[in-house]
Amino acid sequence: MTAHPSSGSATVTVNSFNTSLPAGQVLVNITASSTNGNNVNFTVSTLSQGRNYIIKKGGSSFATKQADSSGRIEFGNSEWSEGTFTIQEGSSPEGSISGRLSRINETPIAGATVLAVLQQRCSLRLIRIIRRRRQVQVQQHPGRCILRKSHKGKK
């Protein structure tokens, strides 16, 4: 793991570091501080490539990053008071989708099935749009978001 401040210095204490623990367990726990406004870039290695990692700051959700092909994630912080950062592999929460499928003129589509697989970056924006229209619900899996809805109705 590395920490690089853009200027000045940063104090970083590694409280625990074990990237071989299962999903849901805290793999990395660090305490860090610097001057407010000073961006510190963190790099964490030896993670599983392609997996999503949840980063929390002070126990609150801070970011979600996907490990690159080398098993590395990077994140930065510039708002400081001494804080604890934790990193854990994301689990795969699942949900369901409900609503109706319709043509552009709002008539139902009988027997239609929709399947969309999205990259995670798109999913949060799309989920908001979908929930607003109440057409479908979402199943989330590591690294992707699946939207699915079948409509059984009159043609």
Residue pairs with C-beta under 8 A, 6 or more apart in sequence:
1 14
1 17
1 28
1 30
1 42
1 43
1 44
1 45
2 42
2 43
3 10
3 12
3 32
3 40
3 41
3 42
3 43
4 40
4 41
4 43
5 34
5 38
5 39
5 40
5 41
6 38
6 39
6 40
6 41
7 38
8 34
8 35
8 38
9 34
10 32
10 33
10 34
10 38
10 40
11 32
11 33
11 34
12 30
12 31
12 32
12 40
13 30
13 31
13 32
14 28
14 29
14 30
15 29
15 30
15 31
15 84
16 26
16 28
16 29
17 27
17 28
17 29
18 27
19 27
19 28
19 44
19 46
19 47
21 27
22 89
23 88
23 89
23 90
23 91
24 88
24 89
24 91
25 88
25 89
26 86
26 87
26 88
27 47
27 53
27 87
27 88
27 89
28 44
28 85
28 86
28 87
29 84
29 85
29 86
29 87
30 42
30 84
30 85
31 82
31 83
31 84
31 85
32 40
32 42
32 77
32 82
32 83
32 85
33 80
33 81
33 82
33 83
34 40
34 80
35 80
36 78
36 79
36 80
36 81
37 78
37 80
38 78
38 80
39 76
39 77
39 78
40 76
40 77
40 78
41 74
41 75
41 76
42 74
42 75
42 76
42 77
42 85
43 72
43 73
43 74
44 53
44 72
44 73
44 74
44 87
45 70
45 71
45 72
46 71
47 53
47 67
47 71
47 72
47 73
47 89
48 67
48 71
48 89
49 67
49 68
49 69
49 70
49 71
50 66
50 67
50 69
50 142
50 143
51 66
51 67
51 89
51 90
51 142
51 143
52 64
52 65
52 66
52 67
52 89
52 90
52 120
52 142
52 143
53 64
53 65
53 66
53 67
53 73
53 87
53 88
53 89
53 90
54 61
54 64
54 87
54 88
54 89
54 90
55 62
55 63
55 64
55 65
55 73
55 75
55 85
55 86
55 87
56 62
56 85
56 86
56 87
56 88
57 77
57 83
57 84
57 85
58 83
58 84
59 84
59 86
62 75
62 77
62 85
63 75
64 90
64 120
65 73
65 74
65 75
66 73
66 120
66 143
67 73
73 87
77 83
77 85
90 142
92 140
92 141
92 142
93 140
94 139
94 140
94 141
95 137
95 138
95 139
95 140
96 137
96 139
97 130
97 136
97 137
97 138
97 139
97 147
97 148
97 149
98 134
98 136
98 137
98 149
99 130
99 133
99 134
99 135
99 136
99 137
99 149
100 108
100 135
100 149
100 151
100 153
101 108
101 109
101 112
101 114
101 135
101 149
101 150
101 151
102 108
102 109
103 109
108 151
108 153
108 154
109 151
109 153
110 151
110 152
110 153
110 154
110 155
111 150
111 151
111 152
112 149
112 150
112 151
113 148
113 149
113 150
114 136
114 147
114 148
114 149
114 150
115 146
115 147
115 148
116 145
116 146
116 147
116 148
117 144
117 145
117 146
118 126
118 144
118 145
118 146
118 147
119 143
119 144
119 145
120 143
120 144
120 145
122 145
123 138
123 140
123 144
123 145
126 145
126 147
127 138
127 145
130 136
130 137
130 138
130 147
135 149
136 147
136 148
136 149
137 147
137 149
138 145
138 146
138 147
139 145
139 146
139 147
139 148
140 146
